[in-house]
Every structure is written in structure tokens, then in C-alpha cells.
Amino acid sequence: MKTSRVSRGLVGLTTLVATLSLGTVWAAPQVGQPAPDFQVVDTAGQTWTLAELTGKKTILEWTNHDCPFVIKHYDSGAMQALQRDATDAGYVWLSVISSAPGQQGHVSPAMADDLTERRDAHPTAVLLDESGAMGRAYDAKTTPHMYLIDESGVLVYMGGIDDKPTTNQADLEGANNFVRAAMADLAAGQPIAVPVTRPYGCSVKY
């Protein structure tokens, strides 16, 4: 009887430790807190880490070129315009592809570079997160899913790119672009008025 109680206690303790460990590893990021660090290689073979971007404002864009929601923003030129405005303002823009090998949206480095060139996109770099480790650390759920990190490495915005969760390009007119609004707030030295929104798009293909 004592052995049974001890066994049950050990099982319970093991389960609790495992749960706490998983919670620590995969805890969702929080606005106002340090953004999760990452170590991911880009299409040129360069390794990027958030720690090395201290002192620079950073935008993370989760993307999948086959997703109709992503196609809406790229075929219209809206995403490229936002990328240009951000990088011209001194932001580091990292487009992140977390599609696993064999899944929709997975690309080779050469294919990713070809997409950037053909679409006249303007990211600082395209990160190939094949393992999904970076995506899971950021709890990235959709393409697009957007994050804005300030110079000190604090996450200040996460969520959807705008308030029109459709695939219709016509809906871009009059849409409230949350990323652009957050950039304006930062430039004005003000707190982000809308720091968290619900992301929309295709699910990330981990």
C-alpha cells in the first residue's frame, strides 16, 4: 500500500515537472516582456539571433507564399510597401518561413530568394525555420502573423497585420494596418495603442 502511494506520488510529481517544463519552453510570448530569442539561418546561410539585434527595432513576419491571405498582401503590393517603409525607418524586417519539409509553403533558399526578387519584396532577410522552433517560441499561428520588437528587445506588438481578415484585395482600402499604426506610435514616443490583436490567415504548416 505504501509503495502504491509512493508510486502514485512519483507519477504525479513527474507529470507536474513535465507540465511545468513544457509550459516554460512553449509559453506564449507576452507584450511588454522580452521577446523570445531565436537562432535561425537565412537564405544566405547567415545565422540570426535576437540578441544580436539589440539597439534595432525589428519586425517579424510569418509567411507562406501559397497562402491566399499572404497572396492578397503581396499581389496588391501592400506588404512590399510596408516593408520598404519599415526598413527606410531603420527597422530590421525578418520574413520567417516555418513550413516544415513536405508541407505547403516550404521552400529552398534559392526558391525563397526567387520569390523575394519576383515579388519585389523588401525584407532585410528571409529566415528558414524548418524545425518550427522559432515559430513555436513565438506561438506563431497564421500566415501572416506579425510581431514588432523595440530596440531593447521588448515585444510591443503581436497579432494580425490589419483588421480585414479576408483574401480580397479590395478590402485593403480603408483597412486599419496594425503594424503601421504601431510603428507610428513608436516613432511618436507613445505607447502602442493596440498592442495585441487576433491574427488571421492560413495556419502555420509545422
Rosetta blueprint (number, residue, H / E / L):
1 M L
2 K H
3 T H
4 S H
5 R H
6 V H
7 S H
8 R H
9 G H
10 L H
11 V H
12 G H
13 L H
14 T H
15 T H
16 L H
17 V H
18 A H
19 T H
20 L H
21 S H
22 L H
23 G H
24 T H
25 V H
26 W H
27 A L
28 A L
29 P L
30 Q L
31 V L
32 G L
33 Q L
34 P E
35 A L
36 P L
37 D L
38 F L
39 Q E
40 V E
41 V E
42 D E
43 T L
44 A L
45 G L
46 Q L
47 T E
48 W E
49 T E
50 L L
51 A H
52 E H
53 L H
54 T L
55 G L
56 K L
57 K L
58 T E
59 I E
60 L E
61 E E
62 W E
63 T L
64 N L
65 H L
66 D L
67 C L
68 P H
69 F H
70 V H
71 I H
72 K H
73 H H
74 Y H
75 D H
76 S L
77 G L
78 A H
79 M H
80 Q H
81 A H
82 L H
83 Q H
84 R H
85 D H
86 A H
87 T H
88 D H
89 A L
90 G L
91 Y L
92 V E
93 W E
94 L E
95 S E
96 V E
97 I E
98 S L
99 S L
100 A L
101 P L
102 G L
103 Q L
104 Q L
105 G L
106 H L
107 V L
108 S L
109 P H
110 A H
111 M H
112 A H
113 D H
114 D H
115 L H
116 T H
117 E H
118 R H
119 R L
120 D L
121 A L
122 H L
123 P L
124 T L
125 A E
126 V E
127 L E
128 L E
129 D L
130 E L
131 S L
132 G L
133 A H
134 M H
135 G H
136 R H
137 A H
138 Y L
139 D L
140 A L
141 K L
142 T E
143 T E
144 P L
145 H E
146 M E
147 Y E
148 L E
149 I E
150 D L
151 E L
152 S L
153 G L
154 V E
155 L E
156 V E
157 Y E
158 M E
159 G E
160 G L
161 I L
162 D E
163 D L
164 K L
165 P L
166 T L
167 T L
168 N L
169 Q H
170 A H
171 D H
172 L H
173 E L
174 G L
175 A L
176 N L
177 N E
178 F H
179 V H
180 R H
181 A H
182 A H
183 M H
184 A H
185 D H
186 L H
187 A H
188 A L
189 G L
190 Q L
191 P L
192 I L
193 A L
194 V L
195 P L
196 V E
197 T L
198 R L
199 P L
200 Y L
201 G L
202 C E
203 S E
204 V L
205 K L
206 Y L
